[in-house]
């Protein structure tokens, strides 16, 4: 078992919950602060520290081994090899291991023992962590938007805002999925890691403001994607403890499931000889993978020769197309440019990259608001979602730490000349920020984001190092309809802010003018896009200049172009891609529920098909 990365006050694991028949009672009471809060926190830390090992034992995970341990069993062969222990890879591995031998490889480490992953109050810190053990890897798109990709067992479920909401029914139909199996796969995930939030006052204000602004009806607590206003699920439990996709590995068969951490897969191995196919008429077949361990040592792992053995790439919308390209599947000219032997020419790998653009309005408050991430959402029929977050980390070990390069706290970066805006400038600001009083961070955001942007871009290799970020372009707001929807979202937020639900929370008690809030928000939203003098007089310009991400990027391995309806890589055998890179749009208001479901869904589907063949059905 791996040593804990960051020992401390953490509760490792989860206790399986009963099926929830109804949502919890919503309390409007604020969490007590000051001395009582600190004493309570210290007490809880003591309790959790003393009980952590017991919870980890109850979770009953398979051994999480360092990749260097592979040398002790390198001659084994596997029915399935899964590259990427993230949102889709973990439920897929757990499901397939119930009947077959599975090797799961994750380039990052364990989420257990890392306080910044585990607790909601430290959410922003993990995004700013740039240490070698960081669960996130920063990348900046060519558009100038700062983004992050996960590098940890559990994937994006370890670094996201935790919101859980299913895809709408039309999405399931368009994907060609079996609706019955989908409706079985969602609850499988929900029973183990999803909870109902006890919504914070900021979220209550958004709920009431949305309804007064006409985003109706009120649909209450629901996982379903319904027009109007609702409260969704969350992977944070009532104590603020995060439950991730890694927890789902406890549902696997530990005798069949091998999990390697710090295992960086750099190439898929095909049945070729000197880079050429053994037969001109046979598809290249994936037979294994090459990977590097935490010490820099190289290894290979191979599939068994049983019929049905396959490799799954579940490395995410950045990692999956990148790995296909490095393995020789992609546009011929790009592969030749990097001296990569062409295994299969496919001009669509890395194409059709999309990200849901987000813009947010910062609202100062008279009191330090209770911290909340996404809990309430307004789903409009214009293809715009309205959500909110409030407060910042409030624990003793985080309240004076930086909270992420995407946070409002480093808004001062926008005063730096555009050509000088860089990650180095961000780091310098973060170092100086520790001397600022925490009161300057009072407030929260209301944000709008575009559902299914029509603007798309691409992903291309920078070099042949799998650890390098490829060059990614999203072309935000290139399509005029996306910009129109952003303006609609900002105007909807203005309607919400005119209600008493928010004016009562603000510093002067009577609310702020929209122009004042827009001016504050131009400073608060950080990207590397130059600002303009007409940011607050032109909502279109405000949208362009305050653009940020909410980490819902997708594409690069689209169904029908790179993979078929069963997610097999077209033109190959023994190779599939199962993750958000195959999606043409981000499902629901947030993708994690559907990507988690997708891993379970494909695992069950494959088991049924393979066991059916074995039984002669």
C-alpha positions in Angstrom: 0.0 0.0 0.0 1.3 3.5 -0.8 2.3 5.8 2.0 -0.1 8.6 2.6 0.9 11.6 0.5 0.0 14.2 3.1 -0.9 12.9 6.5 -3.2 15.0 8.5 -6.8 15.4 9.6 -8.6 13.3 7.1 -11.3 10.7 7.1 -10.3 8.0 4.6 -13.2 6.3 2.8 -16.9 6.2 3.1 -19.6 4.2 4.9 -22.1 2.9 2.4 -25.4 4.9 2.8 -28.9 3.7 2.6 -30.9 4.6 -0.5 -32.3 8.1 0.1 -36.1 8.2 -0.1 -36.4 12.0 0.2 -34.2 15.1 0.3 -33.0 16.6 3.6 -34.6 19.5 5.4 -33.1 22.8 4.3 -31.7 24.9 7.1 -31.0 28.6 6.7 -28.8 28.8 9.7 -25.2 30.1 9.2 -22.4 28.0 10.4 -21.0 29.4 13.7 -17.7 31.0 13.4 -14.9 32.3 15.6 -13.7 30.4 18.6 -16.5 27.9 18.6 -15.7 27.0 15.0 -12.0 26.6 15.6 -12.6 24.4 18.7 -15.1 22.3 16.9 -12.8 21.9 13.9 -9.9 20.8 16.2 -12.1 18.3 17.9 -13.3 16.9 14.6 -9.8 16.7 13.4 -8.9 14.6 16.5 -11.8 12.3 16.0 -11.1 11.9 12.3 -7.5 11.3 12.9 -8.2 8.5 15.3 -10.8 6.9 13.1 -9.1 7.4 9.7 -7.6 3.9 9.5 -10.9 2.3 10.4 -12.7 4.1 7.6 -10.0 3.2 5.1 -10.4 -0.4 6.1 -14.2 -0.3 5.7 -13.7 1.1 2.2 -12.0 -2.2 1.3 -10.0 -0.9 -1.7 -7.7 -3.1 -3.7 -4.0 -2.5 -2.9 -2.9 0.8 -4.5 0.7 0.0 -5.6 3.5 2.2 -6.9 4.2 1.5 -10.5 7.8 0.4 -9.7 6.2 -2.7 -8.0 5.1 -3.9 -11.4 8.5 -5.6 -11.9 7.4 -8.3 -9.3 4.5 -9.4 -11.5 5.4 -8.1 -15.0 4.9 -11.5 -16.7 1.2 -11.5 -16.0 -1.3 -11.0 -18.8 -4.6 -9.2 -18.4 -8.1 -9.5 -19.9 -8.4 -5.7 -19.8 -5.9 -2.9 -19.4 -7.3 0.5 -18.5 -5.2 3.7 -19.0 -6.4 6.4 -16.6 -7.9 5.9 -13.2 -10.3 8.8 -13.4 -14.0 9.5 -13.6 -14.7 6.8 -16.2 -11.7 4.5 -15.6 -12.5 3.7 -12.0 -16.1 2.5 -12.4 -15.1 0.7 -15.6 -12.2 -1.1 -13.8 -14.4 -2.0 -10.8 -17.1 -3.5 -13.0 -14.9 -5.5 -15.4 -12.9 -6.9 -12.5 -16.0 -8.7 -11.2 -15.4 -11.4 -13.8 -12.0 -10.7 -15.5 -8.4 -9.8 -14.7 -7.9 -6.0 -15.0 -4.9 -3.7 -14.8 -5.6 -0.1 -14.1 -2.8 2.5 -14.6 -3.0 6.0 -13.1 -0.3 8.6 -13.8 -1.0 10.4 -10.5 -1.0 9.3 -6.9 -3.6 8.4 -4.3 -6.2 10.9 -3.2 -6.3 9.5 0.3 -4.5 11.5 2.9 -4.4 14.7 0.8 -6.4 17.3 2.8 -6.7 19.6 -0.2 -8.6 16.9 -2.1 -10.5 15.5 0.9 -12.2 18.6 2.3 -14.5 21.1 0.6 -12.9 24.0 2.6 -9.6 23.4 0.8 -11.1 23.1 -2.7 -9.3 26.0 -4.3 -5.9 25.0 -3.0 -5.5 21.8 -5.0 -6.0 23.8 -8.2 -3.0 26.0 -7.3 -0.8 23.2 -6.1 2.2 22.9 -8.4 4.2 20.4 -6.5 5.3 17.1 -8.1 2.5 15.4 -6.1 -0.2 17.8 -7.2 -3.5 16.3 -8.1 -3.9 18.9 -10.9 -1.8 19.9 -13.9 -2.3 23.5 -15.1 -2.6 24.2 -18.8 -3.4 27.4 -20.7 -5.3 27.1 -23.9 -4.1 29.2 -26.9 -7.2 31.3 -26.2 -5.5 32.6 -23.0 -7.8 30.8 -20.6 -6.1 29.1 -17.6 -7.4 25.5 -17.1 -6.5 22.3 -15.2 -6.5 18.6 -15.9 -6.5 16.0 -13.1 -3.5 13.9 -12.2 -4.7 11.6 -9.4 -6.5 8.4 -8.8 -10.2 9.4 -9.1 -9.4 12.0 -11.8 -11.5 15.2 -12.0 -13.8 14.0 -9.2 -10.9 14.8 -6.9 -10.5 18.5 -8.0 -13.9 19.6 -9.1 -16.7 21.5 -7.4 -18.6 18.2 -6.6 -21.9 19.0 -8.3 -23.8 15.9 -9.5 -26.6 16.2 -12.1 -27.6 13.6 -14.7 -27.8 14.2 -18.5 -31.2 14.9 -20.0 -33.1 12.1 -21.7 -32.5 13.4 -25.2 -28.7 13.2 -24.6 -29.1 9.5 -23.8 -31.2 8.9 -26.9 -28.7 10.8 -29.1 -25.8 8.8 -27.7 -27.6 5.6 -28.6 -27.4 4.2 -25.1 -29.7 1.5 -23.7 -32.0 3.6 -21.5 -32.7 0.7 -19.1 -29.0 0.1 -18.5 -28.4 3.9 -18.1 -31.1 4.0 -15.4 -29.4 1.1 -13.6 -25.9 2.6 -13.9 -26.6 6.0 -12.4 -28.0 4.7 -9.1 -25.0 2.3 -8.8 -22.8 5.4 -8.6 -25.2 7.5 -6.5 -25.6 4.8 -3.8 -21.8 4.9 -3.1 -20.6 8.4 -3.5 -23.4 10.9 -4.0 -25.2 13.0 -1.3 -27.8 15.7 -0.9 -26.4 19.0 0.1 -27.6 21.1 3.0 -27.7 24.2 1.0 -25.9 27.3 2.2 -27.5 30.8 2.5 -25.8 31.9 -0.7 -27.4 29.0 -2.6 -30.8 29.7 -1.0 -30.6 33.3 -2.2 -29.8 32.1 -5.7 -32.7 29.6 -5.7 -35.2 32.3 -4.6 -33.6 34.9 -7.0 -33.8 32.5 -9.9 -37.5 31.8 -9.3 -38.3 35.5 -8.9 -36.4 36.2 -12.1 -38.6 33.7 -14.0 -36.3 30.7 -14.2 -39.1 28.3 -13.2 -40.6 26.0 -12.1 -38.9 24.9 -8.9 -38.0 21.3 -9.2 -36.7 20.8 -5.7 -33.9 18.2 -5.0 -33.4 16.1 -8.1 -30.6 14.5 -10.1 -32.6 14.9 -13.3 -32.0 17.5 -15.9 -35.2 19.6 -15.8 -35.8 23.1 -17.1 -36.3 25.6 -14.2 -34.5 25.8 -10.9 -33.3 22.8 -8.8 -30.9 21.6 -6.1 -28.6 18.9 -7.4 -26.5 16.2 -5.8 -23.0 16.5 -4.5 -20.0 14.2 -3.9 -19.3 16.1 -0.6 -21.1 14.6 2.3 -22.6 16.5 5.2 -19.2 16.9 6.9 -17.6 18.4 3.8 -15.7 15.2 3.0 -15.3 14.4 -0.7 -16.1 11.0 -2.1 -14.4 10.3 -5.4 -14.4 7.9 -8.3 -11.5 6.1 -6.6 -14.0 5.0 -3.9 -15.9 3.0 -6.5 -12.9 0.6 -6.8 -14.1 -0.9 -3.6 -16.9 -2.5 -5.7 -14.4 -4.4 -7.7 -13.0 -7.9 -7.1 -9.7 -7.3 -5.4 -8.4 -10.7 -6.6 -8.8 -9.6 -10.2 -8.0 -5.9 -10.0 -4.4 -4.6 -10.0 -4.1 -0.8 -9.5 -0.8 1.0 -10.3 -0.1 4.6 -9.3 2.5 6.9 -10.8 2.3 4.8 -13.9 2.6 7.1 -16.9 1.6 5.3 -20.1 3.4 6.8 -23.0 2.4 4.4 -25.8 0.0 1.7 -26.9 1.7 -1.3 -28.3 0.2 -2.8 -31.5 0.9 -6.1 -33.3 3.3 -4.4 -35.8 6.8 -5.2 -36.8 9.2 -2.3 -37.3 6.3 0.1 -37.2 4.5 -1.7 -40.1 1.5 -4.1 -40.1 2.1 -7.8 -40.2 -0.5 -8.0 -42.9 -1.8 -5.4 -45.2 -5.4 -6.6 -44.8 -5.5 -6.9 -41.0 -6.4 -4.1 -38.6 -3.7 -3.1 -36.2 -4.5 -4.8 -32.9 -3.7 -3.3 -29.6 -1.8 -5.9 -27.5 -0.2 -3.9 -24.7 1.1 -0.7 -23.3 4.4 0.9 -22.4 4.7 3.0 -19.2 7.1 4.7 -16.9 7.1 4.3 -13.1 7.8 6.9 -10.4 11.5 6.3 -10.6 11.8 6.7 -14.4 11.9 3.0 -15.1 10.2 1.7 -18.2 7.8 -1.3 -18.3 5.4 -3.1 -20.6 2.1 -4.8 -19.8 0.3 -7.1 -22.2 -3.2 -8.4 -22.8 -4.0 -12.1 -22.6 -4.6 -13.9 -25.9 -8.2 -14.6 -24.9 -10.9 -13.5 -27.3 -12.4 -10.2 -26.1 -9.3 -8.9 -24.3 -9.0 -5.1 -24.8 -7.2 -1.9 -23.9 -9.3 1.1 -22.7 -8.0 4.6 -22.9 -9.8 6.7 -20.2 -7.2 9.5 -19.8 -9.7 12.4 -20.3 -10.3 14.9 -23.1 -6.6 16.0 -23.1 -4.9 12.8 -22.3 -6.8 10.4 -24.5 -6.3 12.1 -27.9 -2.7 12.9 -26.8 -2.0 9.2 -26.2 -3.6 8.1 -29.5 -1.3 10.5 -31.3 1.8 9.4 -29.5 0.9 5.8 -30.3 0.7 6.5 -34.0 -3.1 7.1 -34.5 -3.9 10.5 -36.0 -3.3 13.0 -38.8 -0.4 11.7 -40.9 1.3 15.1 -41.3 1.2 15.8 -37.5 2.6 12.3 -36.7 5.4 12.7 -39.3 6.3 16.1 -38.0 7.2 14.5 -34.6 8.8 11.4 -36.2 6.0 9.1 -34.9 5.5 6.0 -37.0 2.0 6.0 -38.4 0.0 3.0 -37.2 -3.4 4.3 -38.4 -4.2 7.5 -40.3 -7.2 9.3 -38.8 -7.5 13.1 -39.4 -10.1 13.5 -36.7 -8.0 12.7 -33.6 -7.6 15.9 -31.6 -10.3 17.7 -33.5 -13.6 19.1 -32.3 -12.3 20.3 -28.9 -14.9 22.2 -27.0 -15.1 23.9 -23.6 -18.2 25.4 -21.9 -17.3 29.1 -21.5 -18.1 30.6 -18.1 -18.4 34.2 -17.0 -19.1 35.2 -13.5 -20.2 38.3 -11.5 -18.5 38.9 -8.1 -20.7 40.3 -5.3 -19.1 41.6 -2.1 -21.0 40.8 1.1 -21.2 42.6 4.5 -20.3 39.4 6.3 -18.0 36.5 5.5 -20.3 34.1 3.7 -20.5 30.4 4.5 -18.4 28.6 1.9 -20.4 26.8 -0.8 -19.6 25.3 -4.2 -22.2 24.5 -6.8 -25.5 23.3 -5.3 -28.3 25.3 -6.9 -28.7 25.6 -10.7 -31.0 27.4 -13.0 -31.5 25.6 -16.3 -32.9 28.0 -18.9 -34.4 27.1 -22.3 -31.9 29.4 -24.0 -29.0 26.9 -23.4 -27.6 28.9 -20.4 -27.0 27.6 -16.9 -26.9 29.8 -13.9 -25.0 28.6 -10.8 -23.2 30.1 -7.8 -20.4 29.7 -5.3 -19.5 31.7 -2.1 -16.8 32.2 0.4 -13.3 30.8 0.4 -11.5 28.3 2.4 -12.1 28.8 6.1 -10.0 26.2 7.8 -6.9 27.2 9.9 -4.6 25.5 7.4 -6.0 27.2 4.3 -7.6 30.6 5.2 -4.4 32.5 4.4 -3.3 30.3 1.5 -3.8 31.0 -2.1 -7.0 29.4 -3.5 -6.2 28.7 -7.1 -5.1 30.7 -10.2 -8.6 30.8 -11.4 -10.0 32.4 -8.3 -11.1 36.0 -7.8 -8.5 36.5 -5.1 -5.8 37.1 -7.7 -7.8 39.6 -9.6 -5.0 42.1 -9.2 -3.2 40.3 -12.0 -5.4 42.1 -14.5 -3.5 45.3 -13.6 -0.4 43.8 -15.1 0.3 44.7 -18.8 -1.1 41.9 -21.0 2.3 40.8 -22.3 3.5 40.3 -18.7 0.7 38.1 -17.6 2.0 34.7 -17.0 2.0 31.9 -14.5 5.1 33.4 -13.0 3.2 36.6 -12.4 0.4 34.6 -10.7 2.9 32.8 -8.4 4.5 36.1 -7.5 1.1 37.6 -6.6 0.2 34.5 -4.6 3.4 34.9 -2.5 2.5 38.5 -1.7 -1.1 37.8 -1.0 -0.5 36.2 2.3 -0.2 39.6 3.9 -3.7 40.7 2.8 -6.5 40.6 5.4 -9.0 37.9 4.8 -11.9 40.4 4.9 -11.0 41.5 1.3 -12.2 38.1 0.2 -15.8 38.5 1.5 -18.3 37.7 -1.2 -19.4 35.2 -3.8 -20.1 34.6 -7.4 -23.1 34.1 -9.6 -21.9 32.5 -12.8 -23.4 31.7 -16.2 -22.1 29.1 -18.6 -23.0 28.0 -22.1 -24.5 24.6 -22.8 -23.1 22.9 -25.9 -21.0 25.7 -27.4 -21.0 25.8 -31.2 -17.4 27.1 -31.2 -14.8 24.3 -31.5 -11.1 24.0 -31.8 -8.4 21.4 -31.8 -5.5 19.7 -29.9 -2.1 19.1 -31.4 1.2 17.8 -30.0 3.9 20.1 -28.8 6.5 17.3 -28.5 6.5 13.5 -27.9 6.7 13.8 -24.1 3.5 12.4 -22.6 4.0 14.7 -19.6 3.9 17.8 -21.7 0.6 19.6 -22.2 -0.4 19.5 -25.9 -1.4 22.8 -27.5 -5.2 23.2 -27.1 -7.5 25.7 -28.8 -11.2 26.0 -27.9 -12.0 29.1 -30.0 -14.4 30.5 -27.4 -17.2 32.7 -28.8 -16.0 32.2 -32.3 -19.6 31.3 -33.2 -21.9 34.4 -32.7 -24.7 32.3 -31.1 -22.4 31.5 -28.2 -21.8 35.2 -27.5 -25.5 35.9 -27.7 -26.2 33.2 -25.1 -23.5 34.7 -22.8 -25.1 38.1 -23.0 -28.5 36.5 -22.2 -26.9 34.8 -19.1 -25.4 38.1 -17.8 -28.8 39.8 -18.2 -30.4 37.0 -16.3 -27.9 37.5 -13.5 -28.8 41.2 -13.5 -32.4 40.3 -12.9 -31.5 38.0 -10.0 -29.3 40.7 -8.4 -32.2 43.2 -8.5 -34.2 40.9 -6.1 -34.1 41.4 -2.4 -32.6 38.0 -1.9 -29.1 39.3 -2.8 -29.3 43.0 -1.9 -29.8 42.0 1.7 -26.5 40.1 1.7 -24.4 42.9 0.2 -22.1 45.3 2.1 -24.3 48.4 1.9 -27.6 46.5 2.4 -29.2 48.0 -0.7 -27.3 46.2 -3.4 -24.9 47.5 -6.0 -25.5 48.8 -9.5 -24.8 46.4 -12.3 -22.1 48.7 -13.7 -20.3 48.6 -10.3 -20.5 44.8 -10.1 -19.3 44.5 -13.7 -16.3 46.7 -13.0 -15.4 44.6 -9.9 -15.8 41.4 -12.0 -13.5 42.5 -14.7 -10.8 42.6 -12.1 -11.9 39.4 -10.3 -12.0 37.0 -13.3 -8.5 36.0 -14.2 -7.3 34.8 -17.6 -4.5 35.9 -19.9 -6.8 37.8 -22.2 -6.1 41.6 -22.6 -8.8 43.8 -21.0 -10.6 46.6 -22.8 -11.9 50.0 -21.7 -15.4 49.1 -22.9 -15.7 45.9 -20.8 -18.7 47.3 -18.8 -20.4 49.2 -21.5 -20.5 46.3 -23.9 -21.7 43.0 -22.5 -20.3 41.3 -25.5 -16.9 42.6 -24.7 -17.4 41.8 -21.0 -18.1 38.2 -22.1 -14.9 38.0 -24.2 -12.6 39.6 -21.7 -13.8 37.9 -18.5 -14.0 34.4 -20.0 -12.9 31.6 -17.7 -13.5 27.9 -17.7 -15.5 25.5 -15.4 -13.4 22.5 -16.6 -16.0 21.0 -18.8 -13.8 20.5 -21.9 -14.5 17.6 -24.1 -13.9 16.2 -27.6 -10.9 15.0 -29.5 -12.0 11.4 -30.0 -15.6 11.9 -31.2 -18.0 9.0 -31.8 -18.4 8.4 -35.5 -15.0 10.0 -36.3 -12.4 8.4 -34.0 -14.5 5.7 -32.2 -17.6 3.9 -33.2 -20.9 3.6 -31.3 -19.3 1.0 -29.0 -16.3 3.3 -28.4 -13.9 1.0 -30.4 -11.2 3.0 -32.1 -12.2 2.9 -35.8 -9.8 0.9 -37.9 -8.2 -1.0 -35.0 -9.1 -4.0 -32.9 -8.7 -4.4 -29.1 -8.8 -0.7 -28.4 -11.5 1.6 -27.1 -11.8 5.1 -25.7 -14.3 5.6 -22.8 -14.4 9.1 -21.4 -15.4 12.7 -22.1 -13.2 12.9 -25.2 -15.8 11.0 -27.1 -18.6 13.5 -26.4 -19.8 16.2 -28.8 -21.2 18.2 -25.9 -20.9 18.2 -22.1 -23.9 16.3 -20.7 -26.3 17.9 -18.2 -25.3 21.0 -16.3 -22.1 19.2 -15.2 -20.5 16.1 -16.9 -19.2 14.1 -13.9 -22.5 12.2 -13.2 -22.7 11.0 -16.8 -19.0 10.2 -17.2 -19.2 8.2 -14.0 -22.3 6.4 -15.3 -20.6 5.9 -18.6 -17.8 3.8 -17.0 -20.2 1.6 -15.2 -22.5 1.4 -18.3 -19.8 0.2 -20.6 -18.4 -2.2 -18.0 -21.8 -3.9 -17.6 -22.5 -3.9 -21.3 -19.2 -5.6 -22.1 -19.7 -8.2 -19.3 -23.1 -9.1 -20.6 -21.9 -9.4 -24.2 -18.8 -11.4 -23.3 -20.5 -13.7 -20.9 -23.4 -14.1 -23.4 -20.9 -15.3 -26.0 -19.3 -17.7 -23.6 -22.7 -19.2 -22.8 -23.5 -19.4 -26.5 -26.4 -17.0 -26.3 
